[in-house]
């Protein structure tokens, strides 16, 4: 049966201007899908990509998991209730903000929830990690909240800057662990993807040796974000509109780009360019260490020396800290 819309359009073909006006009116009268996005620092870039891929979608709201507070549950639930879908990044059952846990969101909003993973992989920066003190919190340095494992171990052992440079450039026992770190990170991601609506590990498996996919372990390039965005939209059978604007958008996570030394590239058989110069941030080191918003490029000596001074102000070598 021919729809009334098609009949109207056929009758108005001879009057092109009127046809276009009526078609535009009909399209605008279709209520857009309202989608809420729940995720970590990947939330805003993901929402921006979704807006470009599906102009008929309205982002009803964004919840950034690490900024959310327990007393915000009611306001968040009102947002999710008024949305057609919730694109929810997986959050573990141990997360302190209980209402954002994946099981809690799924139990309350059921089929409205479309789950996707935290896009996280250590394989292209296996010598990078967080150091957290139980009282002082995240330890910072020239790479913001990230620490280089070789530099940190050198500082803890009391090595000179020149000795750490030699380890970073020539390698050592620390290189042996890198492949295990990469494979373990990939396996952990695949396990987290179990029962999720959308996965990304298959794309990482295919390309991580030959294509830059991550700047830091939790900061993917826009290509991976676009892959996940398309899969989310396909899950709800949403029409995707390809636009050149998408590729012209800048990378969202360019603030910190750590070194990728040639010995690491060789050890992991990576076919991506090595980087001896790190892109980091400015530091104020006085009674305490504060990171700034200015971009600073660090050659190996400056990166090590600045890291040593920042660590000296925040920790003692025998302090008990958590690595993640």
VOPAGU-2260 file (C-alpha; in pm, 1 decimal, decimal comma):
REM VOPAGU-2260
SITE   aa  ch    i         X         Y         Z
SITE  UNK   A    0       0,0       0,0       0,0
SITE  UNK   A    1     135,1     342,7     -93,1
SITE  UNK   A    2     161,5     564,9     213,2
SITE  UNK   A    3     -18,6     897,3     230,0
SITE  UNK   A    4     320,1    1064,0     246,0
SITE  UNK   A    5     424,8     915,9     -90,6
SITE  UNK   A    6      91,6    1018,2    -248,0
SITE  UNK   A    7     137,8    1375,4    -135,0
SITE  UNK   A    8     494,9    1381,4    -263,4
SITE  UNK   A    9     393,2    1244,1    -605,6
SITE  UNK   A   10     122,4    1506,7    -645,1
SITE  UNK   A   11     366,8    1784,3    -565,7
SITE  UNK   A   12     648,6    1682,1    -799,8
SITE  UNK   A   13     562,8    1957,3   -1048,7
SITE  UNK   A   14     580,6    2223,1    -781,5
SITE  UNK   A   15     933,1    2161,0    -662,9
SITE  UNK   A   16     958,0    2443,7    -412,9
SITE  UNK   A   17     632,4    2349,0    -241,3
SITE  UNK   A   18     733,8    1982,9    -239,3
SITE  UNK   A   19    1059,8    2061,7     -66,5
SITE  UNK   A   20     886,1    2273,6     196,4
SITE  UNK   A   21     632,4    2002,2     277,1
SITE  UNK   A   22     898,1    1729,4     283,1
SITE  UNK   A   23    1108,9    1936,1     522,3
SITE  UNK   A   24     806,5    1994,3     745,3
SITE  UNK   A   25     726,3    1621,8     754,7
SITE  UNK   A   26    1083,0    1526,5     837,4
SITE  UNK   A   27    1106,5    1786,4    1110,1
SITE  UNK   A   28     784,8    1660,2    1264,9
SITE  UNK   A   29     944,7    1320,0    1333,2
SITE  UNK   A   30    1043,8    1310,2    1696,7
SITE  UNK   A   31    1421,6    1255,1    1733,8
SITE  UNK   A   32    1550,9     969,1    1942,3
SITE  UNK   A   33    1679,4    1084,4    2278,5
SITE  UNK   A   34    1998,4     910,1    2386,6
SITE  UNK   A   35    2181,9     945,0    2718,0
SITE  UNK   A   36    2552,8     861,8    2729,5
SITE  UNK   A   37    2728,0     718,3    3035,2
SITE  UNK   A   38    3107,1     685,0    3023,0
SITE  UNK   A   39    3440,7     803,8    3155,1
SITE  UNK   A   40    3647,9    1067,8    2973,1
SITE  UNK   A   41    3535,8     905,5    2647,2
SITE  UNK   A   42    3175,9    1023,0    2702,1
SITE  UNK   A   43    3189,6    1369,4    2544,8
SITE  UNK   A   44    3389,0    1266,2    2234,4
SITE  UNK   A   45    3153,2     971,7    2186,2
SITE  UNK   A   46    2846,8    1195,6    2211,6
SITE  UNK   A   47    2996,0    1437,5    1959,2
SITE  UNK   A   48    3062,6    1159,6    1708,5
SITE  UNK   A   49    2711,3    1019,8    1751,5
SITE  UNK   A   50    2562,2    1363,9    1680,9
SITE  UNK   A   51    2751,7    1379,8    1349,9
SITE  UNK   A   52    2674,8    1022,3    1244,9
SITE  UNK   A   53    2305,0    1049,7    1328,4
SITE  UNK   A   54    2172,2    1407,4    1301,7
SITE  UNK   A   55    1822,8    1280,5    1385,6
SITE  UNK   A   56    1941,7    1184,9    1734,0
SITE  UNK   A   57    1929,6    1414,8    2034,3
SITE  UNK   A   58    2185,4    1360,4    2309,1
SITE  UNK   A   59    1959,2    1400,0    2610,2
SITE  UNK   A   60    2245,2    1411,0    2859,2
SITE  UNK   A   61    2596,0    1293,4    2943,7
SITE  UNK   A   62    2704,9    1131,3    3270,0
SITE  UNK   A   63    3081,0    1122,3    3326,1
SITE  UNK   A   64    3139,2     832,7    3561,4
SITE  UNK   A   65    3446,2     958,9    3747,2
SITE  UNK   A   66    3279,4    1295,4    3814,4
SITE  UNK   A   67    2941,8    1157,3    3924,8
SITE  UNK   A   68    2839,5    1158,8    4293,4
SITE  UNK   A   69    2609,2     916,9    4478,0
SITE  UNK   A   70    2357,5    1191,8    4561,8
SITE  UNK   A   71    2303,0    1258,3    4189,7
SITE  UNK   A   72    2115,4     929,0    4138,9
SITE  UNK   A   73    1763,3    1074,5    4131,0
SITE  UNK   A   74    1851,8    1343,5    3878,1
SITE  UNK   A   75    2034,1    1088,2    3663,3
SITE  UNK   A   76    1742,7     844,1    3673,9
SITE  UNK   A   77    1505,8    1119,7    3561,2
SITE  UNK   A   78    1734,3    1178,7    3262,9
SITE  UNK   A   79    1756,7     808,8    3177,7
SITE  UNK   A   80    1381,0     761,4    3216,1
SITE  UNK   A   81    1313,1    1042,5    2968,4
SITE  UNK   A   82    1560,1     897,7    2713,8
SITE  UNK   A   83    1476,2     639,8    2446,7
SITE  UNK   A   84    1811,5     464,3    2490,4
SITE  UNK   A   85    2106,1     473,7    2728,3
SITE  UNK   A   86    2448,0     413,2    2575,6
SITE  UNK   A   87    2614,4     291,7    2896,0
SITE  UNK   A   88    2982,1     212,6    2921,2
SITE  UNK   A   89    3043,6     -94,3    3135,7
SITE  UNK   A   90    3107,2      -7,7    3502,5
SITE  UNK   A   91    3211,3    -276,5    3749,5
SITE  UNK   A   92    3008,3    -381,4    4053,6
SITE  UNK   A   93    3284,0    -251,9    4280,1
SITE  UNK   A   94    3248,9     106,6    4156,8
SITE  UNK   A   95    3173,3     337,6    4454,1
SITE  UNK   A   96    2891,6     527,8    4278,3
SITE  UNK   A   97    2644,3     240,5    4291,9
SITE  UNK   A   98    2376,1     374,0    4058,3
SITE  UNK   A   99    2625,8     373,7    3767,7
SITE  UNK   A  100    2721,6       9,4    3803,2
SITE  UNK   A  101    2637,4    -185,3    3488,2
SITE  UNK   A  102    2419,3    -435,5    3671,8
SITE  UNK   A  103    2223,8    -159,1    3848,4
SITE  UNK   A  104    2160,8      37,1    3526,6
SITE  UNK   A  105    2056,6    -276,1    3336,9
SITE  UNK   A  106    1826,2    -396,1    3614,3
SITE  UNK   A  107    1641,3     -65,2    3630,7
SITE  UNK   A  108    1623,5      28,5    3261,2
SITE  UNK   A  109    1642,9    -314,8    3098,2
SITE  UNK   A  110    1634,2    -314,3    2712,6
SITE  UNK   A  111    1673,8      60,2    2702,4
SITE  UNK   A  112    2040,6       7,6    2794,9
SITE  UNK   A  113    2293,8     -48,9    2514,6
SITE  UNK   A  114    2624,2    -146,8    2673,8
SITE  UNK   A  115    2975,2     -82,7    2544,3
SITE  UNK   A  116    3324,3    -126,0    2692,4
SITE  UNK   A  117    3571,5     120,1    2831,4
SITE  UNK   A  118    3808,9     148,4    2533,7
SITE  UNK   A  119    4123,3      55,4    2727,0
SITE  UNK   A  120    4438,4    -122,4    2607,1
SITE  UNK   A  121    4798,4    -111,4    2729,8
SITE  UNK   A  122    4962,5    -265,8    2424,4
SITE  UNK   A  123    5079,0      59,6    2263,7
SITE  UNK   A  124    5200,3     215,3    2589,3
SITE  UNK   A  125    5286,7     -81,8    2813,7
SITE  UNK   A  126    5542,8     117,2    3013,5
SITE  UNK   A  127    5279,9     368,3    3130,7
SITE  UNK   A  128    5078,3     336,6    3452,0
SITE  UNK   A  129    4911,4     519,4    3741,2
SITE  UNK   A  130    5067,2     547,1    4085,5
SITE  UNK   A  131    4819,8     613,5    4367,4
SITE  UNK   A  132    4903,4     687,1    4731,2
SITE  UNK   A  133    4636,0     586,8    4987,0
SITE  UNK   A  134    4628,5     937,3    5137,7
SITE  UNK   A  135    4776,3    1166,4    4872,1
SITE  UNK   A  136    4583,2    1021,4    4581,9
SITE  UNK   A  137    4709,5    1005,2    4225,5
SITE  UNK   A  138    5078,4    1095,4    4191,2
SITE  UNK   A  139    5141,5    1348,0    3913,1
SITE  UNK   A  140    5433,8    1447,4    3697,1
SITE  UNK   A  141    5524,6    1587,6    3355,8
SITE  UNK   A  142    5285,7    1336,4    3193,8
SITE  UNK   A  143    5001,1    1459,0    3417,2
SITE  UNK   A  144    4864,2    1159,4    3612,4
SITE  UNK   A  145    5068,2     904,1    3418,6
SITE  UNK   A  146    5407,0     767,7    3519,9
SITE  UNK   A  147    5667,6     594,2    3305,5
SITE  UNK   A  148    5750,0     258,1    3464,2
SITE  UNK   A  149    6122,7     270,3    3381,0
SITE  UNK   A  150    6154,1     622,5    3521,5
SITE  UNK   A  151    5957,1     538,1    3834,6
SITE  UNK   A  152    6158,8     221,4    3903,5
SITE  UNK   A  153    6481,1     413,6    3842,5
SITE  UNK   A  154    6377,3     683,0    4090,8
SITE  UNK   A  155    6278,1     422,7    4350,7
SITE  UNK   A  156    6615,9     249,2    4313,8
SITE  UNK   A  157    6808,2     576,4    4334,6
SITE  UNK   A  158    6949,6     558,8    3981,8
SITE  UNK   A  159    7102,2     861,7    3811,5
SITE  UNK   A  160    6924,1    1028,6    3519,4
SITE  UNK   A  161    7194,7     901,4    3282,9
SITE  UNK   A  162    7137,7     542,6    3397,2
SITE  UNK   A  163    6764,9     567,3    3331,9
SITE  UNK   A  164    6827,4     716,6    2986,8
SITE  UNK   A  165    7044,9     414,0    2908,7
SITE  UNK   A  166    6768,8     176,2    3021,3
SITE  UNK   A  167    6506,4     358,1    2814,5
SITE  UNK   A  168    6718,8     370,0    2500,0
SITE  UNK   A  169    6903,7      37,0    2518,4
SITE  UNK   A  170    6647,3    -175,8    2700,5
SITE  UNK   A  171    6687,2    -421,9    2985,2
SITE  UNK   A  172    6495,0    -683,0    3179,0
SITE  UNK   A  173    6192,0    -454,4    3184,8
SITE  UNK   A  174    6133,7    -518,2    2812,6
SITE  UNK   A  175    6054,4    -884,9    2874,1
SITE  UNK   A  176    5732,7    -796,4    3055,5
SITE  UNK   A  177    5589,8    -575,6    2781,0
SITE  UNK   A  178    5440,1    -842,1    2557,2
SITE  UNK   A  179    5283,0   -1012,1    2857,9
SITE  UNK   A  180    5141,2    -672,9    2961,3
SITE  UNK   A  181    4989,2    -620,2    2616,1
SITE  UNK   A  182    4835,4    -967,3    2588,2
SITE  UNK   A  183    4704,4    -952,6    2945,6
SITE  UNK   A  184    4540,6    -616,7    2877,5
SITE  UNK   A  185    4371,4    -748,9    2563,8
SITE  UNK   A  186    4249,0   -1061,1    2741,8
SITE  UNK   A  187    4106,1    -848,1    3024,1
SITE  UNK   A  188    3921,7    -628,7    2772,2
SITE  UNK   A  189    3771,4    -934,0    2601,2
SITE  UNK   A  190    3653,7   -1065,9    2937,0
SITE  UNK   A  191    3491,0    -732,1    3021,4
SITE  UNK   A  192    3311,8    -739,6    2685,2
SITE  UNK   A  193    3128,6   -1062,1    2771,2
SITE  UNK   A  194    2753,3   -1000,8    2739,5
SITE  UNK   A  195    2796,8    -641,3    2619,6
SITE  UNK   A  196    2595,6    -520,2    2320,7
SITE  UNK   A  197    2900,3    -367,4    2150,7
SITE  UNK   A  198    3265,0    -475,0    2154,3
SITE  UNK   A  199    3587,5    -320,6    2025,9
SITE  UNK   A  200    3856,2    -581,3    2102,2
SITE  UNK   A  201    3826,4    -736,4    1755,1
SITE  UNK   A  202    3929,2    -405,8    1599,1
SITE  UNK   A  203    4226,1    -378,2    1837,2
SITE  UNK   A  204    4338,3    -734,8    1764,9
SITE  UNK   A  205    4338,2    -662,3    1392,5
SITE  UNK   A  206    4518,8    -328,8    1395,6
SITE  UNK   A  207    4727,3    -269,5    1708,9
SITE  UNK   A  208    5056,2    -382,1    1554,0
SITE  UNK   A  209    5018,0    -164,2    1245,3
SITE  UNK   A  210    4808,5     139,4    1336,3
SITE  UNK   A  211    4818,3     399,8    1611,4
SITE  UNK   A  212    4507,3     322,2    1817,9
SITE  UNK   A  213    4592,2     475,2    2157,0
SITE  UNK   A  214    4781,7     775,0    2291,0
SITE  UNK   A  215    4760,7     644,7    2647,4
SITE  UNK   A  216    4597,2     322,2    2763,8
SITE  UNK   A  217    4258,5     490,8    2821,2
SITE  UNK   A  218    4280,3     758,2    2550,0
SITE  UNK   A  219    4195,6     601,9    2211,8
SITE  UNK   A  220    4226,8     773,0    1876,0
SITE  UNK   A  221    3907,5     900,2    1714,0
SITE  UNK   A  222    3905,1     606,5    1470,6
SITE  UNK   A  223    3827,3     361,9    1753,5
SITE  UNK   A  224    3566,3     594,3    1899,9
SITE  UNK   A  225    3398,6     610,2    1558,4
SITE  UNK   A  226    3399,4     229,4    1530,7
SITE  UNK   A  227    3217,6     199,1    1863,1
SITE  UNK   A  228    2978,0     485,1    1781,1
SITE  UNK   A  229    2873,9     317,3    1455,1
SITE  UNK   A  230    2819,4     -14,1    1632,0
SITE  UNK   A  231    2607,0     150,5    1900,2
SITE  UNK   A  232    2387,6     314,2    1637,6
SITE  UNK   A  233    2362,3      -7,6    1435,3
SITE  UNK   A  234    2243,3    -187,5    1748,9
SITE  UNK   A  235    1935,4      35,3    1762,3
SITE  UNK   A  236    1892,2      20,8    1380,6
SITE  UNK   A  237    1960,6     392,3    1348,4
SITE  UNK   A  238    2036,0     532,2    1002,9
SITE  UNK   A  239    2397,9     648,2     984,3
SITE  UNK   A  240    2492,5     952,0     776,5
SITE  UNK   A  241    2855,3     964,4     670,0
SITE  UNK   A  242    2996,6    1315,8     669,8
SITE  UNK   A  243    3342,7    1452,9     582,8
SITE  UNK   A  244    3317,3    1673,5     891,3
SITE  UNK   A  245    3379,4    1362,7    1101,9
SITE  UNK   A  246    3729,7    1309,2     966,7
SITE  UNK   A  247    3813,0    1677,7     995,2
SITE  UNK   A  248    3742,4    1679,4    1367,4
SITE  UNK   A  249    4061,1    1694,8    1576,7
SITE  UNK   A  250    4171,0    1404,8    1790,6
SITE  UNK   A  251    4002,1    1444,0    2131,6
SITE  UNK   A  252    4290,3    1307,8    2342,6
SITE  UNK   A  253    4602,5    1492,2    2232,5
SITE  UNK   A  254    4690,3    1647,7    2566,1
SITE  UNK   A  255    4931,7    1373,1    2675,8
SITE  UNK   A  256    5138,4    1166,8    2431,9
SITE  UNK   A  257    5408,2     965,0    2610,9
SITE  UNK   A  258    5731,2     837,6    2465,2
SITE  UNK   A  259    5729,6     521,5    2256,6
SITE  UNK   A  260    6095,0     426,2    2250,9
SITE  UNK   A  261    6244,2     230,1    1957,8
SITE  UNK   A  262    6330,0     -62,2    2188,7
SITE  UNK   A  263    5959,6     -91,2    2279,4
SITE  UNK   A  264    5854,4     -74,1    1913,2
SITE  UNK   A  265    6101,6    -350,7    1829,5
SITE  UNK   A  266    6011,0    -567,3    2129,1
SITE  UNK   A  267    5639,4    -559,7    2044,2
SITE  UNK   A  268    5692,1    -575,3    1666,4
SITE  UNK   A  269    5496,1    -254,9    1615,4
SITE  UNK   A  270    5484,3     -97,5    1272,0
SITE  UNK   A  271    5410,2     251,4    1405,5
SITE  UNK   A  272    5652,3     542,5    1452,8
SITE  UNK   A  273    5865,2     556,1    1766,6
SITE  UNK   A  274    5862,3     873,2    1979,1
SITE  UNK   A  275    6156,9     981,0    2193,2
SITE  UNK   A  276    5997,3    1316,1    2278,7
SITE  UNK   A  277    5692,4    1316,1    2506,2
SITE  UNK   A  278    5408,5    1567,5    2494,8
SITE  UNK   A  279    5318,3    1657,5    2850,7
SITE  UNK   A  280    5214,1    1947,2    3071,6
SITE  UNK   A  281    5387,1    2217,7    3270,6
SITE  UNK   A  282    5451,2    2159,1    3640,5
SITE  UNK   A  283    5476,1    2383,7    3942,9
SITE  UNK   A  284    5703,5    2214,9    4196,8
SITE  UNK   A  285    5719,6    2390,7    4533,5
SITE  UNK   A  286    5572,2    2263,7    4860,8
SITE  UNK   A  287    5348,6    2048,1    4645,7
SITE  UNK   A  288    5332,0    1948,7    4281,0
SITE  UNK   A  289    5066,1    2098,2    4056,5
SITE  UNK   A  290    5004,9    2026,1    3690,5
SITE  UNK   A  291    4917,7    2307,7    3452,9
SITE  UNK   A  292    4733,4    2338,0    3123,0
SITE  UNK   A  293    5029,9    2445,4    2911,8
SITE  UNK   A  294    5180,5    2196,9    2667,9
SITE  UNK   A  295    5546,3    2108,5    2724,1
SITE  UNK   A  296    5755,4    1876,4    2506,1
SITE  UNK   A  297    6005,5    1672,5    2705,4
SITE  UNK   A  298    6318,7    1512,3    2566,7
SITE  UNK   A  299    6429,1    1203,3    2763,7
SITE  UNK   A  300    6666,2    1386,9    2998,6
SITE  UNK   A  301    6409,7    1655,2    3086,1
SITE  UNK   A  302    6132,2    1397,1    3124,1
SITE  UNK   A  303    6337,4    1189,7    3368,6
SITE  UNK   A  304    6479,3    1481,7    3563,6
SITE  UNK   A  305    6139,1    1651,8    3599,3
SITE  UNK   A  306    5975,2    1322,4    3698,6
SITE  UNK   A  307    6242,0    1267,0    3966,3
SITE  UNK   A  308    6186,4    1611,5    4117,6
SITE  UNK   A  309    5807,7    1567,3    4114,7
SITE  UNK   A  310    5831,3    1223,1    4275,8
SITE  UNK   A  311    6069,9    1352,4    4544,4
SITE  UNK   A  312    5806,0    1604,2    4652,6
SITE  UNK   A  313    5522,4    1353,0    4667,5
SITE  UNK   A  314    5665,1    1019,8    4781,1
SITE  UNK   A  315    5940,8     837,7    4959,4
SITE  UNK   A  316    6089,0     540,8    4771,0
SITE  UNK   A  317    5956,1     294,8    5030,7
SITE  UNK   A  318    5600,3     435,6    5042,5
SITE  UNK   A  319    5325,5     181,0    4985,3
SITE  UNK   A  320    5139,2     275,2    4669,0
SITE  UNK   A  321    4895,2     116,0    4428,7
SITE  UNK   A  322    4983,9      63,8    4062,2
SITE  UNK   A  323    4713,4      53,1    3796,6
